[in-house]
Amino acid sequence: MKVFNFMGWRLVAVVFSAALLVVSIGSLAVRQLEWGLDFTGGTLVEVHYGDSADLDAIRSTLDNSGYEGATVVSFGTDRDVLIRLPSGFTDSDGNAVLTVLEEASDTAVELRRTEFIGPQVGEELREQGGLAMLLALGLVMLYIGFRFQLKFAVGAVAALVHDVLITLGFFSVLGLEFDLTVLAALLAVIGYSLNDTIVVADRIRENFRKLRRADPVEVINQSLSETLGRTLVTSLTTLLVLASLAFFGGEMIHGFAVALIVGVFIGTYSSIYVSATTLLLLGVSKEDLMIPVKEGAELDDPAP
């Protein structure tokens, strides 16, 4: 098996990651995120058309009727439409929207449901979502600290924070809407990236115990090369599914798929470079991974 010199490029990877993090954090600080209705509050209206609905015509009708900023997407079928009105509208606007659509449509329009999300609820969702991500990262660090070693835990959490910040930065830079589906995708990214990181960490631990005369750089290069095929196959098959969801899944799931696509790319990269580079910076060695000798065990040969 060919062993690739991954760690020979670690300085380039550090510069690349630092640049992405600076852009992401800067955009989050200046532009922030384009919060969706789930976090800002507003009104959600679901209507059903007797025939295929023209989304562009519905948007134009709502804009001309004083409902500027409304988001109009298909919901399930081409006859079901979900309309999201920004904050400032109330649940009583649902019937008014129905009247406007009925007057502009040649087919029957039925109001299925109207939901109002207050700003206070949106603020609570934002706080709880942030706490959920922090809790997930904390539990990950505890698990890997017990499962492997503290240095591996720090490396894994560094990779996860790296992935989450860059994915958030991607949405901030491009001004894409951030809603609960995207938050769910971020938590899925944490799980996906963690899975890759644990596989690599397990192989690094195994090789540290097996390759006794190799230095840490050689051990990590060997481990990454051995797991490279598995990492690439997993990433490519996952990306095929996510690309299908992004292009053919409709607008409701588009943000979820895009967030996962970015997360898979960054997670694959971080499992190779960020976590392993952090281990080298922390000075990982075979002594860190030696199997402890049980107290009271006989170390000398027994007397004849």
C-alpha positions in Angstrom: 0.0 0.0 0.0 1.3 3.5 -0.9 1.7 5.8 2.0 0.9 9.4 1.2 2.8 12.2 3.0 -0.3 14.0 4.2 1.5 15.7 7.1 4.0 17.2 4.7 1.3 19.6 3.7 0.0 20.3 7.2 1.4 23.9 7.2 -0.5 24.6 3.9 -3.6 23.1 5.5 -3.2 25.3 8.6 -3.0 28.4 6.4 -6.0 27.3 4.3 -8.1 26.5 7.4 -7.1 29.8 9.1 -8.1 31.8 6.0 -11.5 30.0 5.9 -12.1 30.6 9.6 -11.2 34.3 9.4 -13.6 34.8 6.5 -16.3 32.8 8.2 -16.0 34.5 11.6 -15.7 38.0 10.0 -18.8 37.4 8.0 -20.7 36.1 11.0 -19.6 39.2 13.0 -20.5 41.7 10.3 -23.3 40.2 8.1 -24.5 37.6 10.6 -26.9 35.0 9.4 -30.1 35.4 7.3 -32.4 34.0 10.0 -35.4 32.2 8.8 -39.0 32.4 10.0 -38.3 29.8 12.7 -35.9 32.2 14.5 -37.3 35.7 13.6 -41.0 35.0 14.1 -43.7 35.5 11.5 -46.7 33.8 10.0 -46.9 30.5 8.0 -49.8 29.9 5.7 -50.4 26.6 3.8 -52.9 26.6 0.9 -54.0 24.0 -1.6 -54.8 24.8 -5.3 -57.2 22.8 -7.4 -54.6 22.8 -10.2 -50.8 23.2 -10.4 -49.7 26.4 -8.6 -47.6 29.1 -10.3 -45.1 30.1 -7.6 -43.8 33.1 -9.5 -47.3 34.4 -10.0 -48.2 33.9 -6.3 -45.1 35.8 -5.3 -46.0 38.7 -7.6 -49.6 38.8 -6.4 -48.5 38.9 -2.7 -45.9 41.6 -3.4 -48.5 43.8 -5.2 -50.9 43.2 -2.3 -48.6 44.5 0.4 -47.1 41.2 1.5 -43.5 42.1 0.6 -40.8 39.6 1.7 -43.1 36.6 1.6 -41.4 33.3 0.9 -43.4 31.0 -1.4 -42.4 27.3 -1.8 -44.0 24.1 -2.9 -45.0 21.8 -0.1 -45.2 18.1 -1.0 -47.0 18.4 -4.4 -47.2 21.1 -7.1 -50.7 22.0 -5.8 -49.7 22.6 -2.1 -48.0 25.9 -1.4 -46.4 27.1 1.8 -46.2 30.9 2.3 -44.0 32.4 5.0 -44.8 36.0 6.0 -42.0 37.9 7.9 -42.5 39.3 11.3 -45.0 42.1 11.4 -47.9 40.0 10.2 -50.2 38.0 12.5 -52.2 34.8 12.2 -55.2 36.8 11.2 -53.4 37.6 7.9 -54.0 34.0 6.8 -57.6 34.6 5.7 -56.5 37.9 4.1 -53.8 36.1 2.1 -56.4 33.4 1.0 -58.7 36.2 -0.2 -55.9 37.8 -2.3 -55.0 34.4 -3.8 -58.6 33.5 -4.6 -59.1 36.8 -6.5 -55.9 36.3 -8.5 -56.5 32.6 -9.3 -58.7 30.8 -11.9 -58.9 27.7 -9.7 -60.2 27.0 -6.2 -57.8 27.8 -3.4 -58.2 26.2 0.0 -56.6 27.3 3.3 -55.1 24.3 5.0 -53.5 25.9 8.1 -52.2 29.1 9.6 -49.5 29.3 12.2 -48.0 32.3 14.0 -44.6 32.3 15.5 -43.9 35.2 17.9 -40.5 36.8 18.1 -40.1 35.5 21.7 -40.5 31.9 20.4 -38.0 32.6 17.6 -35.4 33.9 20.1 -35.9 30.9 22.4 -35.3 28.6 19.4 -32.1 30.4 18.5 -30.8 30.1 22.0 -31.8 26.4 22.4 -30.2 25.6 19.0 -26.9 27.2 20.0 -27.0 25.3 23.3 -27.7 22.1 21.5 -24.6 22.4 19.4 -22.5 23.3 22.4 -23.8 20.4 24.4 -23.1 18.0 21.4 -19.5 19.3 21.2 -19.0 18.9 25.0 -20.4 15.3 25.0 -18.2 14.4 22.1 -15.1 15.7 23.9 -16.0 13.6 27.0 -16.7 10.5 24.9 -13.4 10.6 23.0 -11.5 11.6 26.1 -12.7 8.3 27.8 -12.6 6.2 24.6 -9.1 7.3 23.4 -7.1 10.0 25.2 -7.4 13.7 26.0 -5.3 14.8 23.1 -7.5 12.9 20.7 -10.5 14.6 22.3 -9.1 18.1 21.8 -8.2 17.2 18.1 -11.7 15.9 17.4 -13.5 18.9 19.0 -11.1 21.3 17.1 -12.2 19.6 13.8 -15.9 19.8 14.7 -15.7 23.5 15.7 -13.8 24.1 12.4 -16.5 22.3 10.4 -19.4 24.1 12.1 -17.9 27.6 11.8 -17.0 27.2 8.1 -20.5 25.8 7.3 -22.1 28.8 9.2 -19.7 31.1 7.4 -20.8 29.7 4.0 -24.4 30.5 4.8 -23.4 34.0 6.1 -21.2 34.9 3.1 -23.8 33.8 0.5 -26.8 35.2 2.5 -28.6 31.9 2.5 -31.6 31.5 4.8 -30.8 29.7 8.1 -33.8 27.9 9.6 -34.4 24.8 11.7 -33.7 22.4 8.9 -30.2 23.9 8.4 -29.6 23.7 12.2 -30.5 20.0 12.0 -28.1 19.6 9.1 -25.3 21.2 11.3 -25.9 18.6 14.0 -25.8 15.9 11.3 -22.5 17.4 10.1 -21.1 17.0 13.7 -22.1 13.4 13.7 -20.7 12.7 10.2 -17.4 14.4 10.9 -17.1 12.7 14.2 -17.6 9.3 12.6 -14.7 9.9 10.2 -12.5 11.3 13.0 -13.0 8.3 15.3 -12.2 5.9 12.5 -8.9 7.7 11.8 -8.2 8.1 15.6 -8.7 4.3 16.1 -6.2 3.5 13.3 -3.7 6.0 14.7 -3.9 4.4 18.1 -3.5 0.9 16.6 -0.5 1.9 14.5 1.2 3.7 17.5 1.2 0.4 19.3 2.2 -1.6 16.2 4.8 0.6 14.6 7.1 1.0 17.6 10.1 2.5 15.8 8.2 5.0 13.6 7.9 8.7 14.6 4.4 10.3 15.1 4.4 11.9 11.6 5.1 8.5 10.0 2.4 6.8 12.1 -0.2 9.4 11.2 0.7 9.3 7.5 0.4 5.5 7.6 -3.0 5.7 9.4 -4.5 8.3 7.1 -3.3 6.3 4.0 -4.9 3.1 5.3 -8.3 4.8 5.9 -8.2 7.1 2.8 -10.2 4.6 0.6 -12.9 4.2 3.2 -13.1 8.0 3.8 -13.4 8.8 0.0 -16.0 6.1 -0.7 -18.2 7.2 2.2 -18.0 10.8 1.3 -18.7 10.3 -2.4 -21.7 8.1 -1.9 -23.1 10.5 0.7 -22.5 13.5 -1.7 -24.4 11.7 -4.5 -27.5 11.4 -2.2 -27.2 15.0 -1.0 -26.8 16.3 -4.5 -30.0 14.6 -5.5 -31.8 16.1 -2.6 -30.4 19.6 -3.4 -31.5 19.5 -7.0 -34.7 17.5 -7.0 -35.9 17.6 -3.3 -37.6 21.0 -3.6 -37.1 24.3 -1.8 -38.2 22.9 1.6 -35.2 20.7 1.9 -32.8 22.6 -0.2 -31.1 24.4 2.7 -30.7 21.1 4.6 -29.0 19.4 1.6 -26.7 22.4 0.9 -25.6 22.6 4.5 -24.8 18.9 4.5 -22.9 19.1 1.2 -20.7 21.8 2.6 -20.3 19.9 5.9 -19.3 16.6 4.2 -16.6 18.4 2.1 -15.2 20.2 5.1 -15.7 17.2 7.4 -13.7 14.9 5.1 -10.9 17.5 4.9 -10.8 18.1 8.6 -10.7 14.4 9.5 -7.6 14.2 7.4 -5.8 17.4 8.4 -7.3 19.3 11.3 -7.6 16.5 13.8 -4.3 14.9 12.9 -2.4 18.2 12.8 -3.8 19.1 16.2 -2.5 15.8 17.6 1.0 16.7 16.3 0.8 20.2 17.8 -0.1 18.6 21.2 2.9 16.3 20.9 1.1 12.9 20.8 3.4 10.0 21.3 3.3 6.2 21.8 3.6 6.7 25.6 0.1 8.4 25.5 -1.4 5.2 24.1 0.4 2.5 26.0 -1.9 0.0 27.6 -1.6 0.5 31.3 -0.2 -2.4 33.4 -2.7 -3.7 36.0 -1.7 -3.0 39.6 -0.2 -6.1 41.2 0.6 -7.9 37.9 3.7 -10.0 37.9 6.3 -8.2 35.8 9.2 -10.6 36.3 9.4 -14.2 35.2 8.2 -16.6 37.8 10.8 -18.5 39.8 11.5 -22.0 38.6 
